[in-house]
Amino acid sequence: MLVIGGGIAGTSLLWHLARRRIDAVLVERHHIAWGASGRNAGFLLAGVASSYAEAVQTYGREKAREVWEITGENHDRMVEAARGQEVGHRRLGSAILPANDDERALLIESEQLLQEDGFNATWDGERLINRRDGEIDPAAMVAALARQSERGAIREGVDVSAITPRRHGVTVTAGEDMCEAGVVILATNAYTPQLVPSVKIQPTRAQMLATAPEPKRITDMPVYSNFGYRYWRQLASGEVLIGGWRDTSLETEKTSEDEPTAEIQEHLDRAIEEFRVNAEVTHRWAGIMGFTESGLPMAGPLEGMPNVYICAGFTGHGMGFAFMTAKQVAESI
Ligand SMILES: Cc1cc2nc3c(=O)[nH]c(=O)nc-3n(C[C@H](O)[C@H](O)[C@H](O)COP(=O)(O)OP(=O)(O)OC[C@H]3O[C@@H](n4cnc5c(N)ncnc54)[C@H](O)[C@@H]3O)c2cc1C
């Protein structure tokens, strides 16, 4: 079995397949955690980017509840799978801060719906607090899973250029090289359409910056705001991480170009000033997310391509979804 892609999805797949004693090799075109999994904000949130009230409207009550349950379980199971390795995990909770009256009303409604459905969420008059949420160092988490793989099971620097399904397997081409795999699983997220153009995943850029350690605490827990378009947190060592503002330039951010832009970075700089952070900005970066039309991941056999499976399309919440999605795909195989 061949897994393509070495992010949180690919390394989770390798982990779950190994637990089921299924022989698998993972190939990655750059290095482990090179993609969004090594560049994200590290929020471990229950649910999707939209509020629970909006998710209930979009997916229906049952489905919304299932999504919140699976992502809650993802948090617990993924951290357990690190088996005590240091992955920067803290369960501080998360706060969703409304940017306007509409969002405020949705969050107040969400509190009630979440409580009715058995989730621990409270509106404190300003923010919706979810006590079970947390944060993680995403690259460390990917490394913690990768480290548990069999020797030789991960091959970095292998850029798959084509996959051709056959009756009893799949021919995989990487430049001049070829191999046969019984089954291929695409864990290529935003990059999936480069291999299979019919897959509807929209590459979408997200940008961030980080500061040097700031002595002042600017937040007690990871904060999400403006329908998920703004987010910030502060590490235990003081560094402030802030990202988002994609909504100010939605069209230019529909891209696979992973360079930060002056336009979005200026918004992040302004936000840092508003927080009165004096520490200097030390890092600026961008990563590429994979958006699906439904806002939910794609998991399972790929239509029209025998022996090819997909585990991708995490729409901005891969750290919250991928470990359990990978489990589901491994089980279906
Ligand atoms: C700035 C930013 C902030 C974010 N914040 C959060 C957050 O706080 N919480 C959260 O849950 N999510 C967040 N996300 C989203 C999250 O990072 C992604 O959903 C998640 O990392 C996707 O994981 P993945 O393994 O599917 O994809 P990736 O990590 O992108 O991995 C895909 C890998 O496939 C490899 N690949 C692609 N094509 C090929 C090929 N042909 N051959 C070989 N290898 C190939 C790539 O090199 C890449 O390493 C954020 C994303 C960004 C960019």
The ligand as an SDF file (V2000), in Angstrom:
LIG
                    3D

 53 58  0  0  0  0  0  0  0  0999 V2000
   -1.3750   29.2030    7.9890 C   0  0  0  0  0  0  0  0  0  0  0  0
   -2.2570   28.0440    8.2920 C   0  0  0  0  0  0  0  0  0  0  0  0
   -2.8940   27.9700    9.5380 C   0  0  0  0  0  0  0  0  0  0  0  0
   -3.7030   26.8800    9.8360 C   0  0  0  0  0  0  0  0  0  0  0  0
   -4.1810   26.7520   11.1060 N   0  0  0  0  0  0  0  0  0  0  0  0
   -4.7920   25.6040   11.4760 C   0  0  0  0  0  0  0  0  0  0  0  0
   -5.1290   25.3730   12.8280 C   0  0  0  0  0  0  0  0  0  0  0  0
   -4.8310   26.1850   13.7030 O   0  0  0  0  0  0  0  0  0  0  0  0
   -5.7880   24.2190   13.1520 N   0  0  0  0  0  0  0  0  0  0  0  0
   -6.0950   23.2830   12.1950 C   0  0  0  0  0  0  0  0  0  0  0  0
   -6.7360   22.2760   12.5230 O   0  0  0  0  0  0  0  0  0  0  0  0
   -5.7360   23.4600   10.9130 N   0  0  0  0  0  0  0  0  0  0  0  0
   -5.0840   24.5810   10.5310 C   0  0  0  0  0  0  0  0  0  0  0  0
   -4.6970   24.7620    9.2360 N   0  0  0  0  0  0  0  0  0  0  0  0
   -5.0290   23.7160    8.2570 C   0  0  0  0  0  0  0  0  0  0  0  0
   -4.0930   22.4980    8.4180 C   0  0  0  0  0  0  0  0  0  0  0  0
   -2.7680   22.9210    8.4230 O   0  0  0  0  0  0  0  0  0  0  0  0
   -4.3440   21.5250    7.2600 C   0  0  0  0  0  0  0  0  0  0  0  0
   -5.7290   21.2180    7.1730 O   0  0  0  0  0  0  0  0  0  0  0  0
   -3.5900   20.2250    7.4660 C   0  0  0  0  0  0  0  0  0  0  0  0
   -2.2340   20.4780    7.7790 O   0  0  0  0  0  0  0  0  0  0  0  0
   -3.6760   19.3740    6.2110 C   0  0  0  0  0  0  0  0  0  0  0  0
   -2.8520   18.2570    6.3990 O   0  0  0  0  0  0  0  0  0  0  0  0
   -2.5380   17.2830    5.1950 P   0  0  0  0  0  0  0  0  0  0  0  0
   -1.6250   16.2360    5.6880 O   0  0  0  0  0  0  0  0  0  0  0  0
   -3.8240   16.8770    4.5750 O   0  0  0  0  0  0  0  0  0  0  0  0
   -1.8450   18.2190    4.1020 O   0  0  0  0  0  0  0  0  0  0  0  0
   -0.2930   18.8570    4.0130 P   0  0  0  0  0  0  0  0  0  0  0  0
    0.2170   19.0350    5.3760 O   0  0  0  0  0  0  0  0  0  0  0  0
   -0.3960   19.9820    3.1150 O   0  0  0  0  0  0  0  0  0  0  0  0
    0.4720   17.6400    3.3990 O   0  0  0  0  0  0  0  0  0  0  0  0
    0.3590   17.2500    2.0580 C   0  0  0  0  0  0  0  0  0  0  0  0
    1.7410   16.7730    1.6370 C   0  0  0  0  0  0  0  0  0  0  0  0
    1.6330   16.1160    0.3700 O   0  0  0  0  0  0  0  0  0  0  0  0
    2.8390   16.3270   -0.3190 C   0  0  0  0  0  0  0  0  0  0  0  0
    2.5750   16.0940   -1.7360 N   0  0  0  0  0  0  0  0  0  0  0  0
    1.6650   16.7380   -2.4920 C   0  0  0  0  0  0  0  0  0  0  0  0
    1.6980   16.2530   -3.7540 N   0  0  0  0  0  0  0  0  0  0  0  0
    2.6400   15.2710   -3.7770 C   0  0  0  0  0  0  0  0  0  0  0  0
    3.1320   14.4160   -4.8040 C   0  0  0  0  0  0  0  0  0  0  0  0
    2.6490   14.4610   -6.0460 N   0  0  0  0  0  0  0  0  0  0  0  0
    4.1160   13.5180   -4.4900 N   0  0  0  0  0  0  0  0  0  0  0  0
    4.6060   13.4600   -3.2210 C   0  0  0  0  0  0  0  0  0  0  0  0
    4.1730   14.2690   -2.2160 N   0  0  0  0  0  0  0  0  0  0  0  0
    3.2020   15.1620   -2.4950 C   0  0  0  0  0  0  0  0  0  0  0  0
    3.1590   17.7910   -0.0140 C   0  0  0  0  0  0  0  0  0  0  0  0
    4.5250   18.0670   -0.2450 O   0  0  0  0  0  0  0  0  0  0  0  0
    2.7340   17.9140    1.4330 C   0  0  0  0  0  0  0  0  0  0  0  0
    3.8170   17.7550    2.3350 O   0  0  0  0  0  0  0  0  0  0  0  0
   -3.9340   25.8620    8.8660 C   0  0  0  0  0  0  0  0  0  0  0  0
   -3.3130   25.9530    7.6260 C   0  0  0  0  0  0  0  0  0  0  0  0
   -2.4830   27.0110    7.3330 C   0  0  0  0  0  0  0  0  0  0  0  0
   -1.8000   27.0700    5.9950 C   0  0  0  0  0  0  0  0  0  0  0  0
  1  2  1  0
  2  3  1  0
  2 52  2  0
  3  4  2  0
  4  5  1  0
  4 50  1  0
  5  6  2  0
  6  7  1  0
  6 13  1  0
  7  8  2  0
  7  9  1  0
  9 10  1  0
 10 11  2  0
 10 12  1  0
 12 13  2  0
 13 14  1  0
 14 15  1  0
 14 50  1  0
 15 16  1  0
 16 17  1  0
 16 18  1  0
 18 19  1  0
 18 20  1  0
 20 21  1  0
 20 22  1  0
 22 23  1  0
 23 24  1  0
 24 25  2  0
 24 26  1  0
 24 27  1  0
 27 28  1  0
 28 29  2  0
 28 30  1  0
 28 31  1  0
 31 32  1  0
 32 33  1  0
 33 34  1  0
 33 48  1  0
 34 35  1  0
 35 36  1  0
 35 46  1  0
 36 37  1  0
 36 45  1  0
 37 38  2  0
 38 39  1  0
 39 40  1  0
 39 45  2  0
 40 41  1  0
 40 42  2  0
 42 43  1  0
 43 44  2  0
 44 45  1  0
 46 47  1  0
 46 48  1  0
 48 49  1  0
 50 51  2  0
 51 52  1  0
 52 53  1  0
M  END
$$$$
